[in-house]
């Protein structure tokens, strides 16, 4: 690990001594500051909420915007506790697991398991929990700062998943792991590159959607489960959820499969709506007008 990353690691260890509630309160404050300053982030969140909850009146939407920005801030500061405490200590924050029997049954079947983990709640803690249960490979895009990878390996320790790059060789690795009855994790709401996805409804608006996960499911027969770690109020810890995949996710018709994929994400989001990563420009696409463009948004409103 580089010297500067080691210093970051030491700082994480020190700050992780703070209570989770304190870190989350600080994060919520940062999120609300973003609203007060009318930042680009706040604009993206507002656009996304207008798309996902079009029936809300102005007051209700403003309240939801404040909640979503506060939760976004919590996700940024709670990672200090998750990374700085070490994996095993961080797992003590898991208070409940709903649907664990689904995961146990999928593992026991030996057919392979695909965990679809949306940008919702605390996905780093979810990774720890899954890796304590079984070896797992996750599809990822390398961080822009290469040295961060060394930091991630350090904080994850023995519960680090196998990191598979989102490229040809990495995809072949996922197929091999599933064929051998292994477990892989994929972000189902990761926006694919242009030409590598299919448009499908997501909260009733077309969004460019990945085709990799449905193809993996169709070609391997692996069980697909959705999972996320919900943030409990007042720093009380986390509740992990497992949900079955919607019908049609492994359909060979990609429009059908991608529609099902997005319905699964929606089902998760509806359980902890403000905790979704609403700052993510999920409905942008290179070949279509962007709802995040201020002029287009004003016309749509």
C-alpha positions as CSV (number, residue, x, y, z in Angstrom):
1,X,0.0,0.0,0.0
2,X,1.3,3.5,-0.9
3,X,2.3,5.7,2.0
4,X,-0.5,8.2,1.4
5,X,-3.1,5.4,1.3
6,X,-1.7,4.0,4.5
7,X,-2.2,7.4,6.2
8,X,-5.8,7.3,4.9
9,X,-6.2,3.9,6.4
10,X,-4.9,5.1,9.8
11,X,-7.3,8.0,9.7
12,X,-10.2,5.6,9.0
13,X,-9.2,3.5,12.0
14,X,-9.1,6.5,14.2
15,X,-12.4,8.0,13.0
16,X,-14.1,4.6,13.2
17,X,-14.0,4.9,17.0
18,X,-16.8,7.4,16.7
19,X,-20.3,6.0,17.2
20,X,-22.2,5.1,13.9
21,X,-24.9,7.5,14.8
22,X,-22.5,10.4,15.1
23,X,-21.0,9.7,11.7
24,X,-24.4,9.4,10.2
25,X,-25.6,12.7,11.7
26,X,-22.6,14.4,10.3
27,X,-23.3,12.8,6.9
28,X,-27.0,13.9,7.0
29,X,-25.8,17.5,7.7
30,X,-23.5,17.4,4.7
31,X,-26.3,16.1,2.5
32,X,-28.6,18.9,3.6
33,X,-25.9,21.5,3.0
34,X,-25.8,20.2,-0.6
35,X,-29.6,21.1,-0.8
36,X,-29.1,24.5,0.6
37,X,-26.4,25.4,-1.9
38,X,-28.4,24.1,-4.8
39,X,-25.5,22.0,-6.1
40,X,-25.5,19.8,-9.2
41,X,-26.0,16.8,-7.0
42,X,-29.1,18.3,-5.5
43,X,-30.4,19.0,-9.0
44,X,-29.8,15.4,-10.1
45,X,-31.6,14.0,-7.0
46,X,-34.6,16.4,-7.6
47,X,-34.9,15.3,-11.2
48,X,-34.7,11.6,-10.3
49,X,-37.3,11.9,-7.6
50,X,-39.7,13.8,-10.0
51,X,-39.4,10.8,-12.4
52,X,-39.7,8.1,-9.7
53,X,-42.5,9.7,-7.7
54,X,-44.4,11.9,-10.2
55,X,-47.6,12.0,-8.2
56,X,-46.1,13.9,-5.2
57,X,-47.1,17.5,-4.6
58,X,-44.5,20.2,-4.2
59,X,-44.3,20.0,-0.4
60,X,-44.1,16.2,-0.3
61,X,-41.4,16.2,-3.0
62,X,-39.4,18.8,-1.0
63,X,-39.5,16.6,2.1
64,X,-38.4,13.6,0.1
65,X,-35.6,15.6,-1.4
66,X,-34.3,16.5,2.1
67,X,-34.5,12.9,3.2
68,X,-32.8,11.6,0.1
69,X,-29.9,14.0,0.4
70,X,-29.5,13.3,4.1
71,X,-29.3,9.5,3.3
72,X,-26.8,10.2,0.6
73,X,-24.6,12.0,3.1
74,X,-24.9,9.2,5.6
75,X,-23.7,6.7,2.9
76,X,-20.6,8.8,2.5
77,X,-19.7,9.1,6.2
78,X,-20.8,5.7,7.5
79,X,-18.2,4.0,5.2
80,X,-15.7,5.3,7.8
81,X,-17.2,2.9,10.3
82,X,-17.5,0.1,7.9
83,X,-13.9,0.3,6.5
84,X,-12.2,1.6,9.6
85,X,-13.6,-1.0,12.0
86,X,-12.5,-4.0,10.0
87,X,-14.9,-6.4,8.4
88,X,-15.7,-8.7,11.4
89,X,-16.3,-5.8,13.7
90,X,-18.5,-4.0,11.1
91,X,-20.6,-7.1,10.8
92,X,-21.7,-6.7,14.4
93,X,-23.8,-3.8,13.1
94,X,-26.1,-6.2,11.3
95,X,-29.2,-6.5,13.4
96,X,-31.5,-8.6,11.2
97,X,-31.4,-10.6,8.0
98,X,-34.7,-11.0,6.1
99,X,-34.9,-13.7,3.4
100,X,-31.7,-15.5,4.5
101,X,-33.4,-18.8,3.8
102,X,-33.6,-17.9,0.1
103,X,-29.9,-17.4,0.0
104,X,-29.2,-20.6,1.9
105,X,-31.4,-22.6,-0.4
106,X,-29.7,-21.0,-3.5
107,X,-26.3,-22.0,-2.2
108,X,-27.4,-25.5,-1.4
109,X,-28.8,-26.0,-4.9
110,X,-25.3,-26.0,-6.4
111,X,-26.5,-24.2,-9.5
112,X,-24.7,-21.0,-8.8
113,X,-26.0,-17.7,-7.3
114,X,-26.1,-14.2,-8.8
115,X,-26.6,-11.5,-6.2
116,X,-28.1,-8.4,-7.8
117,X,-27.2,-5.6,-5.3
118,X,-28.5,-2.2,-6.3
119,X,-27.0,1.1,-5.3
120,X,-29.1,1.1,-2.1
121,X,-28.2,1.3,1.6
122,X,-24.8,0.1,2.6
123,X,-23.6,-2.2,-0.1
124,X,-20.0,-2.5,1.4
125,X,-21.5,-4.1,4.5
126,X,-23.5,-6.4,2.4
127,X,-20.3,-7.6,0.6
128,X,-18.8,-8.4,4.0
129,X,-21.8,-10.4,5.1
130,X,-21.9,-12.4,1.8
131,X,-18.2,-13.1,1.8
132,X,-18.5,-14.4,5.4
133,X,-21.1,-16.9,4.1
134,X,-19.4,-18.0,0.9
135,X,-16.5,-17.1,-1.5
136,X,-17.8,-14.5,-4.0
137,X,-16.6,-12.7,-7.1
138,X,-17.9,-9.2,-7.8
139,X,-18.0,-7.4,-11.1
140,X,-16.5,-3.9,-10.8
141,X,-14.9,-1.0,-12.6
142,X,-11.4,-0.1,-11.3
143,X,-11.3,3.2,-9.3
144,X,-10.0,6.2,-11.1
145,X,-7.2,6.4,-8.6
146,X,-5.3,3.1,-8.9
147,X,-3.8,3.4,-5.4
148,X,-7.3,3.1,-3.9
149,X,-7.4,-0.6,-4.8
150,X,-4.6,-1.2,-2.2
151,X,-6.7,0.6,0.4
152,X,-9.7,-1.5,-0.4
153,X,-7.8,-4.8,-0.1
154,X,-6.5,-3.6,3.3
155,X,-9.8,-2.6,4.8
156,X,-11.7,-5.7,3.5
157,X,-9.1,-8.1,4.8
158,X,-10.0,-11.8,4.8
159,X,-13.6,-11.0,3.7
160,X,-12.5,-9.3,0.4
161,X,-14.4,-10.6,-2.6
162,X,-12.6,-11.7,-5.8
163,X,-12.7,-8.5,-7.9
164,X,-13.4,-9.2,-11.5
165,X,-13.0,-6.3,-14.0
166,X,-15.9,-5.4,-16.2
167,X,-14.2,-6.5,-19.4
168,X,-14.2,-9.6,-21.6
169,X,-11.8,-11.7,-19.5
170,X,-13.7,-10.8,-16.4
171,X,-17.1,-11.8,-17.8
172,X,-15.6,-15.2,-18.8
173,X,-14.5,-15.5,-15.2
174,X,-18.1,-14.9,-14.0
175,X,-19.4,-17.7,-16.3
176,X,-16.7,-20.1,-14.9
177,X,-17.6,-19.3,-11.3
178,X,-21.3,-19.8,-11.9
179,X,-20.7,-23.0,-13.8
180,X,-18.8,-24.3,-10.8
181,X,-21.7,-23.5,-8.5
182,X,-20.2,-20.3,-7.1
183,X,-21.6,-16.9,-6.2
184,X,-21.1,-13.7,-8.1
185,X,-22.3,-10.2,-7.3
186,X,-23.4,-7.5,-9.8
187,X,-24.8,-4.0,-9.6
188,X,-28.0,-4.5,-11.6
189,X,-28.6,-0.7,-12.0
190,X,-25.1,0.1,-13.3
191,X,-25.6,2.1,-16.5
192,X,-23.9,0.2,-19.3
193,X,-21.7,1.8,-21.9
194,X,-23.4,2.9,-25.2
195,X,-24.2,0.0,-27.4
196,X,-24.0,-2.5,-24.5
197,X,-27.4,-2.3,-23.0
198,X,-31.1,-2.4,-23.7
199,X,-33.7,0.3,-22.9
200,X,-36.4,-0.9,-20.5
201,X,-38.8,0.9,-18.1
202,X,-37.4,1.8,-14.7
203,X,-40.0,3.6,-12.5
204,X,-42.1,4.0,-15.8
205,X,-39.3,5.8,-17.7
206,X,-37.0,4.1,-20.2
207,X,-33.5,3.6,-18.9
208,X,-30.5,2.1,-20.5
209,X,-30.2,-1.3,-18.7
210,X,-27.4,-3.9,-18.6
211,X,-27.9,-7.1,-20.5
212,X,-25.0,-9.0,-18.8
213,X,-26.9,-10.2,-15.7
214,X,-29.9,-11.6,-17.7
215,X,-27.6,-13.3,-20.1
216,X,-25.6,-14.9,-17.2
217,X,-28.8,-16.1,-15.7
218,X,-30.2,-17.5,-19.0
219,X,-27.0,-19.3,-20.0
220,X,-26.0,-20.7,-16.6
221,X,-29.3,-21.4,-14.9
222,X,-28.0,-19.7,-11.7
223,X,-30.5,-18.5,-9.1
224,X,-30.8,-14.7,-9.1
225,X,-31.5,-13.0,-5.7
226,X,-31.7,-9.3,-5.0
227,X,-30.0,-8.1,-1.8
228,X,-29.2,-4.8,0.0
229,X,-28.4,-3.6,3.5
230,X,-31.0,-1.2,4.8
231,X,-29.8,1.6,7.1
232,X,-31.8,1.6,10.4
233,X,-32.8,4.9,12.1
234,X,-30.6,6.7,14.7
235,X,-27.5,4.7,14.0
236,X,-29.1,1.4,15.2
237,X,-27.3,-0.7,12.6
238,X,-28.5,-2.4,9.4
239,X,-31.1,-4.9,8.2
240,X,-30.1,-7.1,5.3
241,X,-32.8,-8.1,2.8
242,X,-32.9,-10.9,0.2
243,X,-35.7,-10.8,-2.5
244,X,-36.4,-13.3,-5.2
245,X,-35.9,-12.2,-8.8
246,X,-39.0,-11.2,-10.8
247,X,-40.4,-13.7,-13.4
248,X,-38.8,-13.2,-16.8
249,X,-35.4,-12.1,-15.8
250,X,-33.7,-15.0,-17.6
251,X,-35.9,-14.7,-20.7
252,X,-34.0,-14.8,-24.0
253,X,-35.9,-11.8,-25.1
254,X,-33.7,-9.0,-23.8
255,X,-36.5,-6.4,-23.6
256,X,-38.5,-8.8,-21.4
257,X,-35.5,-9.7,-19.3
258,X,-34.3,-6.1,-18.8
259,X,-37.8,-5.1,-17.8
260,X,-37.8,-7.8,-15.1
261,X,-34.3,-6.8,-14.0
262,X,-35.5,-3.2,-13.4
263,X,-38.6,-4.4,-11.6
264,X,-36.4,-6.2,-9.1
265,X,-34.5,-3.1,-8.4
266,X,-37.7,-1.1,-7.9
267,X,-38.9,-3.7,-5.4
268,X,-35.8,-3.2,-3.4
269,X,-35.9,0.6,-3.6
270,X,-39.5,0.7,-2.5
271,X,-38.4,-0.9,0.8
272,X,-36.0,1.9,1.6
273,X,-36.8,4.6,-0.9
274,X,-34.7,7.6,0.4
275,X,-31.6,5.3,0.7
276,X,-31.2,4.8,-3.0
277,X,-28.3,6.5,-4.7
278,X,-30.6,9.2,-6.3
279,X,-27.7,11.4,-7.3
280,X,-26.8,8.8,-10.0
281,X,-27.9,9.9,-13.5
282,X,-29.7,6.7,-14.1
283,X,-31.9,8.0,-16.9
284,X,-29.2,9.6,-19.1
285,X,-28.1,8.1,-22.4
286,X,-25.7,9.3,-25.1
287,X,-28.3,9.2,-27.9
288,X,-31.3,10.7,-26.1
289,X,-32.1,14.1,-24.5
290,X,-31.0,14.1,-20.9
291,X,-33.6,14.9,-18.2
292,X,-30.7,16.4,-16.2
293,X,-30.2,19.2,-18.6
294,X,-31.8,22.2,-16.9
295,X,-33.7,23.3,-20.1
296,X,-35.0,19.8,-20.8
297,X,-36.1,19.3,-17.2
298,X,-37.9,22.7,-17.2
299,X,-39.8,21.6,-20.3
300,X,-40.7,18.2,-18.8
301,X,-41.9,19.9,-15.6
